[in-house]
Amino acid sequence: RPLDLPAGALGLLEVINLALCSNPQTREVWASSRAQAAQIGVSKAGYLPSASLSASGNRNSPGVSQRSVGLTLSYLLYDFGTRAASMESAHQLLAAANATQDSTVQTVFLLAVQSFYQTQAAQAALNAALESERAAKESFAAAEARYTAGSATPADKLQAQTAYSQATLNRITVNGNMNNTKGALANMLGLDANKNIVLAAANTAIVPASFDRDISALIEEARLRRPDLQAAAAQVKAAEASVDAARAAGKPSVALTASTNQTSAAGITSHGSSLGINLSVPLFSGFAPTYRIRAAEAQMEAQTAQLERLRLQVALDVWTAYQNLITATQSLRTTADLLSSAGQSERVALGRYKAGVGSILDVLNAQSALASARHPKKWHSPMLG
């Protein structure tokens, strides 16, 4: 059952906890793992004896009745590896299901972190848009005041009014994006998109001075730790076991059989029992075993190719994340200086214009540069596992 939303603002840890506990994806993969675990029990049943009870009764004309009760016991002794291959396939599929569960948990964890910071970024973008709108409104007021005093042209007033309208439109757009981001966060937490989520202020991360790691070592580490790659490897082993099972299915099998029955008819009761060894040798079944083997081999080839494709994708994910981290780190180091200089330039340009010694274009250009400085690019890194 999804957890109730805690009262108050949610921090990053609360968001992650809610996502892991309430997101339907985690419950889905947990149920899939339990279902696959039950398949191991199904495979183990092949090593146990089977028993069946039968009973029948009928009445014939002119009044003769007949009843019979029988018990049959069968125990498979040898089957050239069919049961062992099925058991191995079930174990490997369980390993794949567990690895898939780990991968899903990591994915939900990562998406929860991303949703948290994307919502924080959307709120910051809205605050920046509001500040840009306020600055544009102040410029428009200054241009209108100078136009009224006769020291500015109508073009100045119209340009300032246009910039103010554009800032208002941008604020409306950013506000809509923030609402969409908050809806995506609520969905990640297993809630309806219209649920209001209040977030606590995010801690300011300390940007590392350097991130110098051998990229080849990072790729190999990711290949060892990525659960989706482990799941693909288990799928390959399960496919290999399926090939063995398909080959063994066309071979003879030896079983121990025992039965006992009691028949009663016309007042006469008879008993019978038997014990024996049953040898079953498949001779011909329309080439079905051959095609089953070919299908299993083709499936194994497909799983092997998928594993190799995923190995290459892991290397690409690590490379992309590494380059994005380096680029983002270098960009963040200049953000504070850029924002400071753009703010000073905007204040100087607006002050000069209000004093009657600057142009409206200088003010608008400075405000545009400041607005761009308030919206740095966002970098996204794929999950490394």
C-alpha positions as CSV (number, residue, x, y, z in Angstrom):
1,R,0.0,0.0,0.0
2,P,1.4,3.4,-0.9
3,L,2.6,5.4,2.1
4,D,0.8,8.6,3.3
5,L,2.5,11.9,2.4
6,P,4.3,13.2,5.5
7,A,3.3,16.6,6.9
8,G,5.7,19.5,6.2
9,A,8.4,20.0,3.6
10,L,10.1,16.9,2.1
11,G,13.8,16.6,2.0
12,L,15.8,14.5,-0.4
13,L,15.9,11.4,1.9
14,E,12.1,11.6,2.4
15,V,11.5,11.8,-1.3
16,I,13.8,8.8,-2.0
17,N,12.1,6.8,0.8
18,L,8.6,7.6,-0.6
19,A,9.6,6.7,-4.1
20,L,11.1,3.3,-3.1
21,C,8.1,2.4,-1.0
22,S,5.3,3.8,-3.1
23,N,6.3,3.7,-6.7
24,P,4.5,0.8,-8.5
25,Q,7.6,-0.2,-10.3
26,T,9.3,-1.5,-7.2
27,R,6.2,-3.5,-6.2
28,E,6.0,-4.9,-9.7
29,V,9.6,-6.2,-9.8
30,W,9.3,-7.6,-6.3
31,A,6.2,-9.6,-7.3
32,S,8.0,-10.8,-10.5
33,S,10.9,-12.0,-8.3
34,R,8.5,-14.0,-6.1
35,A,6.8,-15.5,-9.1
36,Q,10.2,-16.7,-10.5
37,A,11.2,-18.1,-7.1
38,A,8.0,-20.2,-7.2
39,Q,9.2,-21.6,-10.6
40,I,12.1,-23.2,-8.8
41,G,9.7,-25.1,-6.7
42,V,7.9,-26.2,-9.9
43,S,11.3,-27.5,-11.2
44,K,12.1,-29.3,-8.0
45,A,8.8,-31.2,-8.3
46,G,10.4,-33.2,-11.2
47,Y,12.7,-34.9,-8.7
48,L,9.8,-36.1,-6.5
49,P,7.5,-39.1,-7.0
50,S,3.9,-38.5,-8.2
51,A,0.9,-40.3,-7.1
52,S,-2.7,-40.4,-8.4
53,L,-5.9,-41.9,-7.1
54,S,-8.7,-43.1,-9.4
55,A,-12.1,-44.3,-8.6
56,S,-15.0,-45.3,-10.8
57,G,-18.4,-46.9,-10.4
58,N,-21.2,-48.0,-12.9
59,R,-24.3,-50.0,-12.9
60,N,-25.2,-52.2,-15.8
61,S,-28.5,-53.8,-16.8
62,P,-30.0,-56.0,-15.4
63,G,-28.8,-54.7,-12.1
64,V,-25.1,-55.6,-12.1
65,S,-22.9,-52.9,-10.4
66,Q,-19.2,-52.5,-10.6
67,R,-16.8,-50.3,-8.6
68,S,-13.1,-49.9,-8.8
69,V,-10.5,-48.0,-6.8
70,G,-6.8,-47.6,-7.9
71,L,-3.6,-46.0,-6.7
72,T,-0.7,-45.3,-9.1
73,L,2.8,-44.2,-8.0
74,S,5.4,-43.1,-10.5
75,Y,9.0,-42.0,-9.9
76,L,11.3,-40.8,-12.7
77,L,14.8,-42.3,-12.2
78,Y,16.8,-41.0,-15.1
79,D,16.0,-38.6,-18.0
80,F,19.4,-37.6,-19.5
81,G,19.5,-34.2,-17.8
82,T,16.1,-32.7,-18.6
83,R,15.2,-32.0,-15.0
84,A,18.7,-30.7,-14.2
85,A,18.6,-28.3,-17.2
86,S,15.1,-27.1,-16.2
87,M,16.3,-26.5,-12.6
88,E,19.4,-24.6,-13.8
89,S,17.2,-22.5,-16.1
90,A,14.9,-21.6,-13.2
91,H,17.8,-20.7,-11.0
92,Q,19.3,-18.4,-13.6
93,L,16.0,-16.8,-14.4
94,L,15.6,-16.1,-10.7
95,A,19.0,-14.5,-10.6
96,A,18.0,-12.4,-13.6
97,A,14.8,-11.4,-11.9
98,N,16.7,-10.4,-8.7
99,A,19.2,-8.4,-10.8
100,T,16.3,-6.7,-12.6
101,Q,14.8,-5.9,-9.3
102,D,18.1,-4.3,-8.1
103,S,18.3,-2.4,-11.4
104,T,14.7,-1.1,-11.0
105,V,15.4,0.0,-7.4
106,Q,18.5,1.9,-8.6
107,T,16.5,3.5,-11.4
108,V,13.7,4.6,-9.1
109,F,16.3,5.9,-6.6
110,L,18.1,7.9,-9.4
111,L,14.8,9.3,-10.8
112,A,13.7,10.3,-7.4
113,V,16.9,12.3,-6.9
114,Q,16.6,13.8,-10.3
115,S,12.9,14.7,-9.8
116,F,13.8,16.4,-6.5
117,Y,16.5,18.6,-7.9
118,Q,14.6,19.2,-11.1
119,T,11.7,20.5,-9.0
120,Q,14.2,22.7,-7.1
121,A,15.7,23.9,-10.3
122,A,12.2,24.7,-11.7
123,Q,11.4,26.7,-8.6
124,A,14.7,28.5,-8.9
125,A,14.0,29.2,-12.6
126,L,10.6,30.6,-11.6
127,N,12.3,32.9,-9.0
128,A,14.7,34.1,-11.6
129,A,11.9,34.7,-14.1
130,L,10.0,36.7,-11.5
131,E,13.2,38.8,-10.8
132,S,13.7,39.3,-14.5
133,E,10.1,40.4,-14.8
134,R,10.5,42.8,-11.9
135,A,13.7,44.3,-13.5
136,A,11.9,44.6,-16.9
137,K,9.0,46.3,-15.2
138,E,11.4,48.8,-13.5
139,S,13.0,49.5,-16.9
140,F,9.7,50.1,-18.5
141,A,8.7,52.5,-15.7
142,A,11.9,54.4,-16.1
143,A,11.4,54.6,-19.9
144,E,7.8,55.7,-19.4
145,A,8.9,58.3,-16.9
146,R,11.6,59.7,-19.2
147,Y,9.1,59.7,-22.1
148,T,6.6,61.6,-20.1
149,A,9.3,64.1,-19.1
150,G,10.2,64.5,-22.8
151,S,13.8,63.1,-22.5
152,A,13.1,59.8,-24.2
153,T,11.7,58.8,-27.6
154,P,8.6,56.7,-28.1
155,A,10.9,53.9,-29.3
156,D,12.5,53.7,-25.9
157,K,9.1,53.2,-24.3
158,L,8.0,50.7,-26.8
159,Q,11.2,48.7,-26.5
160,A,11.0,48.6,-22.7
161,Q,7.4,47.6,-22.9
162,T,8.2,44.8,-25.3
163,A,10.9,43.5,-23.1
164,Y,8.5,43.7,-20.1
165,S,5.9,41.7,-22.0
166,Q,8.5,39.1,-23.0
167,A,9.6,38.8,-19.4
168,T,6.0,38.2,-18.3
169,L,5.4,35.6,-21.0
170,N,8.6,33.9,-20.0
171,R,7.5,33.9,-16.4
172,I,4.2,32.3,-17.4
173,T,6.0,29.6,-19.4
174,V,8.4,28.9,-16.5
175,N,5.6,28.7,-14.0
176,G,3.9,26.0,-16.2
177,N,7.1,24.1,-16.5
178,M,7.4,24.1,-12.7
179,N,3.9,22.8,-12.3
180,N,4.6,20.0,-14.8
181,T,7.8,19.1,-12.9
182,K,6.0,19.0,-9.6
183,G,3.4,16.7,-11.2
184,A,6.2,14.4,-12.4
185,L,7.6,14.3,-8.9
186,A,4.3,13.4,-7.4
187,N,3.9,10.6,-10.0
188,M,7.4,9.3,-9.0
189,L,6.3,9.2,-5.4
190,G,3.3,7.0,-6.3
191,L,0.8,9.9,-5.9
192,D,-1.6,11.7,-8.2
193,A,0.0,14.4,-10.3
194,N,-2.2,17.1,-8.8
195,K,-0.9,16.3,-5.3
196,N,0.8,19.4,-3.9
197,I,4.4,18.5,-2.9
198,V,6.3,20.9,-0.7
199,L,10.1,20.5,-0.8
200,A,12.7,21.6,1.7
201,A,15.5,23.7,0.5
202,A,18.3,21.6,-1.1
203,N,21.7,21.7,0.4
204,T,24.3,23.4,-1.7
205,A,26.7,20.8,-3.1
206,I,30.4,21.3,-2.9
207,V,31.9,21.0,-6.3
208,P,35.0,18.8,-6.2
209,A,38.2,20.5,-7.1
210,S,39.0,17.7,-9.6
211,F,37.6,14.4,-10.7
212,D,40.6,12.5,-12.0
213,R,39.8,8.8,-12.6
214,D,40.9,6.3,-15.2
215,I,37.9,6.1,-17.5
216,S,38.8,2.5,-18.4
217,A,38.7,1.5,-14.7
218,L,35.3,3.3,-14.3
219,I,33.9,1.3,-17.3
220,E,35.1,-2.0,-15.9
221,E,33.7,-1.1,-12.4
222,A,30.4,-0.3,-14.0
223,R,30.3,-3.6,-15.9
224,L,30.9,-5.4,-12.6
225,R,28.3,-3.5,-10.6
226,R,25.5,-2.7,-13.1
227,P,22.5,-5.0,-12.2
228,D,21.0,-4.8,-15.7
229,L,24.2,-6.3,-17.1
230,Q,24.1,-9.0,-14.4
231,A,20.5,-9.8,-15.4
232,A,21.5,-10.1,-19.0
233,A,24.3,-12.5,-18.1
234,A,21.9,-14.6,-16.1
235,Q,19.5,-14.6,-19.1
236,V,22.3,-16.0,-21.3
237,K,22.9,-18.8,-18.8
238,A,19.2,-19.6,-18.6
239,A,19.1,-19.8,-22.4
240,E,22.0,-22.2,-22.4
241,A,20.2,-24.4,-19.9
242,S,17.1,-24.3,-22.1
243,V,19.1,-25.6,-25.0
244,D,20.3,-28.5,-22.8
245,A,16.7,-29.2,-21.7
246,A,15.5,-29.2,-25.3
247,R,18.2,-31.6,-26.3
248,A,17.5,-33.9,-23.3
249,A,13.8,-33.9,-24.0
250,G,14.3,-36.1,-27.1
251,K,16.2,-38.7,-25.2
252,P,14.9,-41.8,-23.4
253,S,13.7,-41.8,-19.8
254,V,13.5,-44.4,-17.1
255,A,10.8,-44.4,-14.4
256,L,9.7,-46.6,-11.6
257,T,6.0,-47.3,-11.5
258,A,3.8,-49.0,-9.0
259,S,0.0,-49.4,-8.8
260,T,-2.7,-51.2,-6.9
261,N,-6.4,-51.5,-7.5
262,Q,-9.5,-53.1,-6.1
263,T,-12.5,-54.1,-8.3
264,S,-15.9,-55.2,-7.0
265,A,-18.5,-56.6,-9.5
266,A,-21.5,-58.8,-8.9
267,G,-20.5,-59.4,-5.3
268,I,-17.0,-60.6,-6.3
269,T,-14.0,-58.5,-5.2
270,S,-10.6,-58.7,-6.8
271,H,-7.3,-57.1,-6.0
272,G,-4.4,-56.3,-8.3
273,S,-1.0,-54.6,-7.9
274,S,2.0,-54.1,-10.1
275,L,5.6,-52.9,-9.7
276,G,7.9,-52.3,-12.6
277,I,10.4,-50.2,-14.6
278,N,9.1,-48.1,-17.4
279,L,11.5,-47.2,-20.3
280,S,10.3,-44.6,-22.7
281,V,12.2,-44.1,-25.9
282,P,11.0,-41.3,-28.3
283,L,11.1,-42.5,-31.8
284,F,9.4,-39.9,-34.0
285,S,7.3,-36.9,-33.2
286,G,7.2,-34.9,-36.4
287,F,10.7,-33.3,-36.0
288,A,9.3,-31.2,-33.1
289,P,12.4,-31.9,-30.8
290,T,14.7,-30.7,-33.6
291,Y,12.9,-27.5,-34.1
292,R,12.7,-26.9,-30.3
293,I,16.5,-27.2,-30.1
294,R,16.9,-24.8,-33.0
295,A,14.6,-22.3,-31.3
296,A,16.4,-22.6,-28.0
297,E,19.8,-22.1,-29.7
298,A,18.5,-19.1,-31.6
299,Q,17.2,-17.6,-28.3
300,M,20.6,-18.2,-26.7
301,E,22.2,-16.3,-29.6
302,A,19.8,-13.5,-29.2
303,Q,20.5,-13.3,-25.4
304,T,24.2,-13.3,-26.1
305,A,23.9,-10.5,-28.6
306,Q,21.8,-8.5,-26.1
307,L,24.4,-9.0,-23.4
308,E,27.1,-7.6,-25.8
309,R,24.9,-4.7,-26.7
310,L,24.4,-3.9,-23.1
311,R,28.2,-4.1,-22.4
312,L,28.8,-1.5,-25.0
313,Q,25.9,0.7,-23.7
314,V,27.4,0.6,-20.2
315,A,30.7,1.9,-21.6
316,L,28.8,4.7,-23.4
317,D,26.9,5.6,-20.3
318,V,30.0,5.9,-18.2
319,W,31.8,7.9,-20.9
320,T,28.8,10.3,-21.3
321,A,28.4,10.7,-17.5
322,Y,32.1,11.3,-17.0
323,Q,32.2,14.0,-19.7
324,N,29.0,15.6,-18.4
325,L,30.4,15.7,-14.9
326,I,33.6,17.4,-16.1
327,T,31.7,19.9,-18.2
328,A,29.2,20.7,-15.4
329,T,32.0,21.1,-12.9
330,Q,33.9,23.5,-15.1
331,S,30.8,25.5,-15.9
332,L,29.7,25.8,-12.2
333,R,33.1,27.3,-11.3
334,T,32.4,30.3,-13.6
335,T,28.6,30.7,-12.8
336,A,29.1,32.9,-9.7
337,D,31.5,35.3,-11.5
338,L,29.2,35.5,-14.5
339,L,26.1,36.2,-12.3
340,S,28.0,38.8,-10.3
341,S,29.3,40.7,-13.3
342,A,26.0,40.5,-15.2
343,G,24.2,41.9,-12.1
344,Q,26.6,44.8,-11.8
345,S,26.4,45.6,-15.5
346,E,22.5,45.6,-15.3
347,R,22.6,48.0,-12.3
348,V,25.1,50.3,-13.9
349,A,23.1,50.4,-17.2
350,L,19.8,51.1,-15.5
351,G,21.4,53.7,-13.3
352,R,22.9,55.5,-16.3
353,Y,19.6,55.4,-18.2
354,K,17.7,56.8,-15.2
355,A,20.3,59.6,-15.0
356,G,19.7,60.3,-18.7
357,V,23.2,59.4,-19.9
358,G,22.5,55.9,-21.2
359,S,20.4,54.2,-23.9
360,I,17.5,51.8,-23.4
361,L,19.3,49.3,-25.6
362,D,22.2,49.1,-23.1
363,V,19.7,48.4,-20.3
364,L,17.8,45.8,-22.3
365,N,21.1,44.0,-23.3
366,A,22.3,44.0,-19.7
367,Q,19.0,42.6,-18.5
368,S,19.1,39.9,-21.1
369,A,22.6,38.9,-20.1
370,L,21.6,38.8,-16.5
371,A,18.5,36.7,-17.3
372,S,20.8,34.2,-19.2
373,A,23.2,34.1,-16.3
374,R,20.3,33.2,-13.9
375,H,19.4,30.1,-16.1
376,P,22.6,28.0,-16.3
377,K,22.4,24.8,-18.4
378,K,21.4,21.7,-16.6
379,W,23.5,18.5,-17.1
380,H,22.1,15.0,-16.8
381,S,24.2,11.9,-16.2
382,P,23.0,8.4,-16.9
383,M,22.9,5.8,-14.1
384,L,26.2,4.0,-13.6
385,G,24.9,1.4,-11.3
